[in-house]
Amino acid sequence: MNDQVIDHSTQAINVGSKSFAAAAKLFDERTRQSAVMLYAWCRHCDDVIDGQTLGHGQVEGDRSTGEARLAELVDLTERAYTGEPMSDPAFAAFQQVIQRHQIPQEYPLEHLAGFRMDVQDYRYQTLDDTLLYCYRVAGVVGLMMAKVMGAEAEATLDRACDLGLAFQLTNIARDIVEDAEIGRVYLPADWLREAGISADAIGLPYSRPALALLAARLVDLAEPYYRSASQGLRDLPLRSAWSIATAHGVYRQIGVEVKSRGAAAWDTRVSTTGAQKLQFLLGGGVLALASRTMQLTPRPDSLWTRPRRA
């Protein structure tokens, strides 16, 4: 394993996502390395598209070169699958992960298709449109992470995808105003019409009470996906189940906090405290152990279903 690749990947996760970095420490060493390297690739692609550095400093800026930047990412991703040596640390890390865990090429390309929706300024008319975006930018990350943890069963992959969907719905609720400030609106247009909010007014103070209702609606929408995802813990190795259960608790709490703050949800960025993370770390361990004898329930038919390979 190239130390430079590991060091780069570790820095990416430590700066880009403290919550996931903490949960990743619970993995066994091999799984942790792969998870961190996969995160580094996802973070790099996101940064390239948004003009950020490790998830920070995003500005609206000039999007005219977005298609070219995306095309380069797609090209490098496809070349990584051919076995061509990768000079960029993020792609070198990515290549090691896909080779080690036999991750299907369709997953990362689907992830990049989510970024294409951002580049093309996609307008989300219905909830299904929003859920498709959630699948591409987060659901398929759940699928790739499940492969890293050794999951193969389609039912387990469904639960992993559900967790990604729940995470992204939570992220959208937390970041509604911040995203709107750079011209991105992931709320369905029909929801906005029902609430009497124009897309241009999302970030304005007078819209906050109505916006809080939509954020609460997103948080409530995420709940059945969180419940479904917890059903997949039993099929993961114990340490992996502990890590995922911890992340599950941390991210779900962010949504709970967004909902409880109401119109003040965007006065300061919602995050979990150190004490809360410790609480979810301990609770995640209990849930992981309990999952060994968990009675599984069928995945609800009402949940959005990921596309299947032909």
N, C-alpha and C positions, 0 to 999 in steps of 0.2 A: 504494500500500500504506500503510495507516494505521500510523504509527510506534508508536502506543500499543499496537496489537495485536501488533506484532512484539516490542516490548519486554516485554510481559506474557508472551508465549509463550516468549521466550528465558529469562526469569527462571524460568518454570515448569519448563523442562527442566533448567536448570543446578542447581536445588535438588532437583528430584524424581528425577532419574536422571543421575548423573554419567557412568555408562557410556555411555548412549545419547547424551548431550550430546557426548561426545568423538567417538563414531562419526559423529554428524550433521555435524560440521565437515568431513567428507570429501566431502559432497555438493556439487554445483554450487550456486550461490547460490539459484536459483529452487527447486530441489528441497529444499534445506536449509530455506528459509523455510516451505514447505508441510509438511515433516516436523515441524518445530518447532511449527507452529500446530496440526497434527493431534494431536501429543502434548499440547499445552496443553488441548485439549478432553477428551481421554481422562483426563488428570490431574484436571481440574476435576470431571468426573463421578464419578470414584473418590472424590475428596475430599468431595463433597457426600453421597455415600452413607455413607462411613465416618466423617464428622466429623473429617477431617484438614485439615492445611494443607500443600499441596504434598508429599503423601505421608508426612507425619510427624505424630506425636501421636495415632495411632489408639487409641481406647478402645472397650470393649464398649458402655457407655452405654445409653441408651434408644433402642430400635429401633422404637418405636411409630409414629414419624413417617416411617419409611423408605419406605413405600409412597407417601406424599404427595410426598416429595422425589424419588422415582423418577418419579412421574407428571409432575412439573414438568419434569424433564430430558427425558422423552419428548416432552412438549408443545413445549418450546423447540426440540428437534431437528426435529420435524415442521414447525414454523413456519420454521425456517431454510431448509428445502427449498422453501417457498413464496416465498422472496425477501424476507420481512418483515425490515426492519432490526433488527439485534441490538445491544442496548445492552451486554450482558455481553461483556467482551473475549474470553473463551474461546469463546463462541458466535459472535462476530464473526469470530474466526480460523477457526473450524470452517466457517462459511458460505463464506468465501473459498476454502477448500480444496475443499469439495465442488463448488463452481461451477467452479473452475479445472480440476479433474481428473475431473469427471463421476462422482463416487463414488455408486454405487447406494444409495438410502435404506435398503435392507434391511441393509446392513452396520452402520451405526451403531445401528440399532434392535436388531439381533442382539447387539451389544455391550452395550447397555442391558439386554437380556434376561439377560445374564450377571450383572449387578448385581441383577436381580430374584431370581436364585437365592440371592444373599447375603441380601437383604432378607427373603425368605420362609424363611430358615434351612433351605435345601434339604439333604436328607440323601443322601449319595452312597453308594449301595448297591454298585455295580459299577464296574469300570474305565471302561466306556462312559459312565456318568454323569459321572465325573471328566473324561473327554476332551471331553464335550459342554461342560462348564464351561470347560475350557481353550480350546476353539474360540471360545466366545462372548467371553471376556474378553481373549484374545490372538490366536487364529487369525484372527479378522476384522480385528484391527488389522494383522496381516500382509497381509491382502487389501487394506486401504485404503492401506497403505504401498506396496504393489506398484503400485497405481493411480497414486499420487503419482510413482512412478519411471517411469511410462509403460508398465507391463506390461498387456497385454490378453489374451494367450493363456491359456486355461483351465489348461493344463499348468503354466505359470509361476505362476499364482495358487495352484495346488495346492502348489507348493514353498514359496511365501510363507506359506501357511497352516501348513505343516509346521514352519516356523521359529517361528511364534507358538506352536504346540503345544509344541515343544521348550523354548522360553523359559519357558512357564508351568509345565511339569512340573519344570523346574529351580527356579523360584521356590517351588513348593509344597514341594519337598524342603528347600530352605534355610529356609523360614519355618514348618515344621510346628508347632514349639513356640509361636512367636510368635502364629500364627493361633489355635491351640488356647486360648491365654490370653484371647482375646476371643470364644471360643465358636464358632470356625469350623474345621471339619474337612473337608479335601478328599480325604483318603485314602479309598479305597473301604472300606465297612464289612466286606466279605468278606475283604479283606486284613487288617484289624484283628483279625477273629475268628481267622483262621489264625495270626496272631502272638500271640494271647492278650492283646491290649491293648484295654481299654475306652476309649471316646471320652473319658471323664472323666479317664482316667489318662495321656493322651498327654504332658502337660507335666510329669509327675512323674519325679524322678530314676531311680527303679527301672525305668521303662519305656524308658530311653534305649538299652540294648543291642538290644532287640527293635525299637525305633523306627529305629535306625540301619540295620537290615536292610531295612526298608521304604523308607527314604530311598534306599538304594543301588538298590533295585528301581526306584524312580522315575527315578533318574539313568540306569540302564541302559535303561529304557523310552524315555527321551528320545533316546538315541543314534541309532536308525534315522531319527528325524525330523530330527535335525541333518544326517545324511548325505544324506537326501533333499533338504533345503533347499539344500545346497551345489550341487546340480544345477541350481538355478534361476539361479545367478549369471551364466551365459553370456548369458541373455536380458535382462540389465540393462545400462544404460550403464556404462562402465568405472568412473567415480567412484562411482556408486551401488553397484556390485558391491563395490568396495573398502570402502565404509562398512558394508555388510551383512556382508561376510566378517569385518570387524573385530569387529562386535557378536556375530557367530556364535561367534568364538573366545573373547571375553570371557565371555559367558554360559555357554558350555559348560564353561569352566574353573571357574566357580562350582560346577557340579554335580560336577566331578572333585574339587574340594576338599571338598565336603560328604561325598562317599563316602569319601575318604581319612581324614577326621577320625573317622569312626565315631561312637561314642556321645558324643564331644566336639564334634560338629558344631554344637551350639546353645549352647555356652558363650559364644561371641562370634559376632557376625554375620559370615558368610562374605562376603568381597569380594575383588576382585583388586587387586594392588598397582600402583603407577605403572609399575614396571618390566615387569610382566606386560602391562599395557595397551599399552606401547610395543612389546613383543614381538608382540602380536596385531595392532597397527597395521601393522607391517612384514610380518608373515606374511599379513595380509589383502590387502595390495597384491600380494604374490606370487600368492596364490590367485586374486585378481581377474584378473590377467594370464593365469594358466594357464587360467582358465575360458573364454577366447576360443577355445581349441582343445580344450576338454574333450569327451571322448567320453561322451555321455549314456547313462544306463541307465534302464530303465523304473521308474516308481515302484512299490515293492512293494505287492502286493495286500493284504498283512497290515496295512498302516497304516490308521488311522482315516480315513475319507473325509468331507470336508465336504459339507453339504447343497448341492444344486444348485437353481438357480431353475427353476421349472416352465416 
